[in-house]
Amino acid sequence: MHDTVADAARHGVRSCPLVRTLRGSIPPVNKEEHSKILILDGHSKAAATAVLALPAGSELHVAAIEEDCLCFASRRTARKLLQPRAVTELRAWIEHLDHDENFDLIIPSTEASLLAMKADDLDPRLRAKAVIPPEASLDIALDKQRTLALADRLGVHIPRGKTIAPGAELPACAAWPTVIKPIRSKVALHDETLSLSVRICADTTQRDEALADLLPLSPVLEQDYFRGRGFGVEVLFEHGEPRWWFAHERIHELPVTGGASSYRRSIDVPENLRKATLDLLTHLRWHGVAMVEFKMAGDGDYRLMEINPACGVHCRWPSHPASTFRWHCCAWPPDSRSDSSPATGAINTRETSSVTCTGSKTPCTNATTRCGSHRWARATWLHC
């Protein structure tokens, strides 16, 4: 065991007052043979998946806003850090830390750390290490209203709806149920990042409550409820060119009326969703990972829900850590290029999934996944 000062001195961060290292053992690392990777938002499930997905030889530095997080229970975590809660402080913290450590890769696991690094004046080297898209593209993806406007111009199917601004006169509801969706999923409030969720309202009372909760924080979209099943198309793009594809279908959601998926399985990328995804991200000259979310009815008609640029959402598959797609999403070298073009065709079963990529096609087990208990996961991770 090492104390905080000793850990900081050992890793050369004494000159950075913003860094606080947690107590814990640090296994020896041969820096000539291992990549040094910073995983942000270690308190999130997305970061936990990144820890499992990266090659076992990587030197993983994990930062979280709290000491009691799942990633810190894994023996794969070489170093444990506390990152600032405030988005305004997080960017400077990352810059200081990278100056001392010179990471090979930086993973913003959630939108909170992505927002901290979103700036026109961000050091190009830091942007390359985080593999994030250009500012203009990111601005559109993080704003659901602008995303849908672009999709409509490109001929991508979108839900019917309208924008309601704070303080504006509330329009009548066209039909029930109705969907109230904040334009941004994350907003800054009192130096912290607040998550805003979508509300599906069955009547006037629920609609009034949703508008009263959300409008003081953000403009909202009110959309017709589209009946269908949720689909996600996960991709890795390199300066507007697709490199890897993956898709999943939601089997169960929580709540069942619509929400985060609790049970999903891998599928072939549906052709209509593949084309819509390609049209959107090619136009944006996307760089890095993204998940484009849709709902699709049984007859193949679909609606775009959003573009999610956060790294971790594409990696929530409890399959083998060497899973090709997860590995490339997390560890793809920023300067690598491939002349191959992606091909379609994934194995659509409940036992295996495959990844469409330019380099290889390696099936991974347990493609069908359920949410598990936090306690069970922590106990399991102690053996990782």
N, C-alpha and C positions, 0 to 999 in steps of 0.2 A: 504494500500500500504506500502511496505517496501523498504528501500533503499538497495543498493548492499551490504554494510558492514553488515547491520542488517540481511539480508537474509543469508549471508555466516556464520555469527556467530550462527544464529539459527540452521543451519544444520551442524554445527561442521566442517567447512572446512576452518577455518581461517589459519590453518597450511599449507594449500596447495596453493601456490602462483599462480598456473596455472589455478585455477578455477575462472571464472567470472560469477556471477549470474545476470540475467536480472531483471529489476524492474517488480514486479508483486505480486499478492496476493498468499498466500500459505495456502490452506485449512488445518485444523487440521487433523492429521492422527493418528490412534491407531495402533502403530507398532506391537502390539501383534496379531492383526487380519488381517494385510495387508502385502502383499509382496512388497518389495522395488525393483523397476526395473529401470535400466538405458537404455534408447533408444537413440542410436547414430544416427547421420545423420538426425536430425529432419527436415532438409530442404527438404527431399525427400518424395515422395508419399508413398514409402514403410513404412517409419516411421509413417506417418499419419495413415495408415491402422493398424499398430501395436497398436497405441494409442486407436483406436476404438475396436480392437479385444480383448484386454486384459480385464480381469474382472474389473467391475466398482470399486471394492474396492481396487485395486492396487494403490500403491503410485508411480506415474510415474515421473521420472526425465528425461527430454528430452534435448538433446544436439544438437546444430546445428551450422553451420558456419556463419549464418547470423540471425539478429534479426527478419526480416520479413519472417517468415516461417509459414506454415499452422498449424503445431502442436502447436505453441504458442497461437493460437486462441482458442484452445479447453480448456474448463474448467476441463477436465480430467487431464491436465498437472499440476502436483503439483509444479514442479520446472523447471525453464528455465535456460539453461546453454549455453555458447558459447564455442564450441570445437575448437581446433587449426585446421587451414586449412592444415598444413603440416603433411603428414603421419609420418614423422620422429619424430614429437613432440606429436602426438596423443596418442601413446602407453603410454608414460610416464604420460601424462595427465590422462588417464584412470586408470593407476595403482595408482596414487596419490588419485584420487577421490574415487576409491573403497576402498583404505586403510582407508579413513575417514568415508565412508558411509556404507561399507560392504553390497553391493547389493545382492539380492537373484538371480537376473537374469540380464544379460547384452545382449542387442540385437544389433549386428552390422547390421544395416538396408541395407547398400550398400557394394559394394566391397571395397570402400575406407577405411572404418573402419575395414573391415575384413583383409585387407592388413596390417593395423597398428598392429593388434593383431597376425599376422602370424609370428611366430618365434619359433625356437626350444627351446629357453630358457624361453618361456612364463611360468609364474607361473601356475602350474597345477590347482590350485584353480580358477584362472581367466579363464583358458581354459574351465573348467567345467561349470562355470557360463555363459559363452558365447555359450556353447554347439556347439563347432566347431570341425571338424574332425582332424585327425592326420596330421602333417606337410606334410608327403610324399603324402597323398591322396589329400590334398589341392593344392599342387604344380601341380599335374597332372590335376586336375579340372580347374585350372586357366590358364592352357596352352593348347590351342585348338589343337596344333600339337600333344602333348603327349596324350591328351584325345582321339584323333582319332586313334593314333597308338595302344593304349590299346584296343579300341573298335574293331579295325580290327583283333587283335589277339584273341579276345573273340567271333568273328563271328557276331558282331553287324554291320549292314549295314552303310557305311559311303559314303560321296560324293567322286567322283574321283577328284584328284587334285594334286597339287605340292606346295612345299614351295619355296618362293623367299626371299633370304636374302638381307639385305642392301648392296649395292655395287656390287652385283652379276650381271652377264649379264642377261638381261630380256629375258625369253623364249617367243616363239610365242604363241598366244592364240589359243587353240584348237577349241573353238566354242563360239558362242554368243547366249544369254548373258553369261557373266562370272561373278563370284563372287570373290571379293577381300576382304579378311577377316584378320584383324590383329590377331596375335597369342594370344595376351592378350587384353582384353577389357579396362583395366586401366593401365596407365604407369605413373611413377613419373616424373614430369618436373618442375624444379625450386621450389622444396619443395611443390608442389601441385600435386594433382592427376588429370590426363587428361584422359577423356573418348575418346576411339577410336571406330568408328562405321564401320559396314560392308557396302561395296559399291557394288551395282549391276550395272554392266557396259554393255551398249548396243553396244558400238563401241570402236574403238582404242583411240579416244580422251578421252572418259570417263575413260578408263582403264589407260591411261598415267597419267591423273590427279589424280586418286586414288592412284596409285603407288608413284607418286611424293609427295603426302600428307602423306602417311602412312609409307613408307620405312625409312625415317629419324628417325622415332620413334620406329619402331618395325618390325621384320620379318613378312611376310604375307603369308597366304594360298590363292592360286588361285584355285577355285573349279568350276566344272561344275554346272550350274544352274539346280536344281531339281524341277520339277513342282509338286506342291502339296499344301496341306493346313497345316498350323502350328499347332502343338500339344504340350502341356506341361504336363509332369507327375510330380506332386509335391509329395514329400515323406518326411517322418520323420524316420530316422534310429537310432538305438541304437547299437553302436559298431558292425556294420555289419549286424544287424538284422532289417528288416522292421517292423515299428510299425503303420504307417498311410499312406494311399494312397489317392490321388485325381488327377483328370485329367481335362484338359480343351481343347477345340478346338477353334482356332482362326477363327472368321467369317470375320472381316475386319482388315487390317493392314495399318499402316501409315509409309511410302508411300504404295500404293496398290501393288507395285512390290515386297514388302517384307520389313518388319521393325517391330517396336513395335506394339503390338495388341491394337486396339482401340475398339474392340467389340468381345466378346468371351463368350462361354457358357460351363457349366460343362457337362461331359460325363462319361459313363462307361470307365474304363481304358482299352484300346484295348489290347488284349492278347499279340500281338507281341511287343508292346511298353512296356508293363509290364515286359515281359521276358528280353528285352534289358536293361531296367532300373535296374532290379534285378541283372542281370549278372554284370553290371558295378559297381554298388554301393556295392554289396557283395564282389566283388574282392578288392575294395578299402577299405573295412572295414569302410564304411562311418559312421559318427556319427553326428547327427543333421539334419538340413533341407537341401534340394536340390531340384532344378527343372531341370529335364532332358528334353531338347528341341529337337523336331523332326519335320520333314516334312513328310507327308504321302500322297501318290497318291490314287486315287479312287479305284485302284485294291488291296490296302493293302500294296504295296511296300513302304518302308520308308527309310529315311536317318537320322542319328544322326546329330544334329547341334552342341550342346554343353551341358556341365553340368554347371549349374549356382548355386554356393553355397551361394549366398547372401540371407539373411533371407527374406527380404521384397518382393522378386519377387513372392513368393508363396502365398501372402496374398492380392492380389489386387481384392478382391470381396466385393462390397459394400452391403453385406448382413447383417443379424442381427449380432451384436457384439458378440453374444454367439456362433457363428458358430464353430462347433466342430473342424474342421481342423485348422482354423486360431488360435483358442485358444490354441490348443496343439502345433502348430508350434512356437508360441510366448512364451508360459508359461509352456511347458513341463518340469517337474523337472529333472535336470541333473542326479540324482541318482535313478530315478524311473525305475522299470522294470515290464514287463508284460509277463506272460507265454503264452498268447494267440497269435495266428498267424493271420495275416490280411486276411480278406476274400474279394473277389471282389464283385462288383455290386453296381453301383451308379444309382440314378434316373436320367434318361436322358431326361429332359424336359427344356423348356425355363423359367419355373416359379420356379422350385425348384432344389436344388442339394443336394447330400448327400455325406458323407465322409466315406471311408472305414477305420476303425480303430479298435484297439483291445479292447477299453473300451465301446464305445457306437456308435450309428449311428443316428445322429440327423440331419434331413434335415434343410437347411437354405434357406431363400427366396431370390429372385432377383439374381439367379445365372448368368443370362445373364446380362452383364454389359457394359456400354459405358463410354468413357471418358467424364467428365463434366468440366464445367468452373471453374477456380480457384476462381473467385470472388464468384460464387454461393456456392462453397464448404466452403469458409471462412465464409460466412454469416450463413450457416447451422451449422457449427461447434460452433458458438457462443452459440448455444442452447444445446450443448452436455455436 
